[in-house]
Each structure stands twice: as C-alpha cells, then as structure tokens.
Amino acid sequence: MRIIVNQQRLAIAAASFLFLFMAGSAVFAQKTEQISATAMGTMTQMGRVISIDIRISGYSTADDQQVLLQVFAEKGSEGVANALHKMPSKGRIAITGTLGFDLNYVRSFPMPDGGRRIRFVTDRPITFGELWSASRSMDYSLSMGEIIISKKKGENKGTLYPAAKFNIDKDGILELETMQNPWNLMNIRVWK
C-alpha cells in the first residue's frame, strides 16, 4: 500500500514538473524581434545621427489601447504616461550601447502591400536635471514612434518622437505636440 502511494506522489510530481517545464518553455520560446535603425535629426537637430535598437518581446492588445484611450479622456497626456508606467513591458528601446528603457505599448498593423506598421508609445524617463529645474520638458512625458516595414527592399522608414504629449484641439481632434522635432528613422533592419 505504501509503495502505491509513493508511486502516485511520484507521478503527480512528475506531471507537475512536466507542466511547469512546458509552461516555462512556452515563455522562453516566445520570439523576440529586434529592429535596428539610424535616427537622423531634423531641423534644430539637423546633422545629429544616432543608432537605435528596439527589442520587441510581445505586442499590446486592443484592450490595452482601450485603457489608454479611456485614461486620456479622463486625465489627459499625463494620465497616459502614468498608465503606461503601470503596464508590463513589451520590449525595450535604446540608443545603441546604452540600457535604454521599457516600451510599454507596442502594436503591429498589417498594410495593404503585405508590410506592416509598428507603433509604440511609452512613458519617457525624466532626468534628474529636468525634475530639479521643473523645466518645460516635464510636460512632454511620452516617447513614441512609428516604423513602416515594407515588403519592398530598402523602403523601410520611420519616425521617432523623443519627447511628446497628446492634446485635443479646439475642433476635438487628437493631435501630437512635440517638444523637439521628430527624428527620421532610416537604414531600418529587422532581426528575428
């Protein structure tokens, strides 16, 4: 009798281990997508060139989008930044060679030509200097961007907005206000 009980416990333990192993394998098997690009400054940043690395470990859902839209309607752009801060990370964005910061909202949309459009929004890290001086840049608490991955070779492009916020204009239309000029993303390569 005692042997049967131990065998049952062993079978349960083995099944539990197998279940945990398989669940862990699914997490580790999740594909990470890496995108590298060259960001070129425009207007006041003209001539500045930096390399950007984006790693996407997952995509946000339509429910995540609804949460952000609802928060924006209630609390504006600052509410969106706070909600993004609480969302789990979907990847990272960094200037090549730095740690960078989390991307909390990333969506991918198919395009008619078979390519896709990747959009991301995240709460921008506020530096100590900005916080200490309470500078105007504190109002621009979001970083966002769009990358267009084309099926045609050499036609990938994108835009990066390092410091931005959302507003509603007098006609009730959502608009993007940036503190800096946008950066053009070029030489975009997707690594899987």
Beta strands, then each sheet from edge to edge (+ up, - down):
strand 1: 33-40
strand 2: 49-56
strand 3: 91-95
strand 4: 101-103
strand 5: 105-110
strand 6: 116-123
strand 7: 142-149
strand 8: 157-168
strand 9: 174-178
strand 10: 183-191
sheet 1: 4+ 3- 2+ 1- 10+ 8- 7+ 6- 5+
sheet 2: 4+ 3- 2+ 1- 10+ 8- 9+
end
